[in-house]
Amino acid sequence: MKRVFIAAAAAALGTAIYLPAAFAGDTGSSAVATEVAVSGAMAVPSQAPRYEWQYHYVGHHPRYEGYWALVR
């Protein structure tokens, strides 16, 4: 019975390690290699500019001052 539990634990561990790689997709395709060769780098999807709340210390008596900043 102990061997069954050890085998089940090893199978679960192996699945947990190798399953995410299976969902990652085909990284060795020729389309990706061609795109890298043409552009020189991997294409990064662009995001729309958005506003983000940022803050920092201000003054002699440190206090937080927040503001909205445009992030690209």
Secondary structure, 3 states (H helix, E strand, C coil): CHHHHHHHHHHHHHHHHHHHHHHCCCCCCHHHHHHHHHHCCCCCCCCCCEEEEEEEEECCCCEEEEEEEEEC
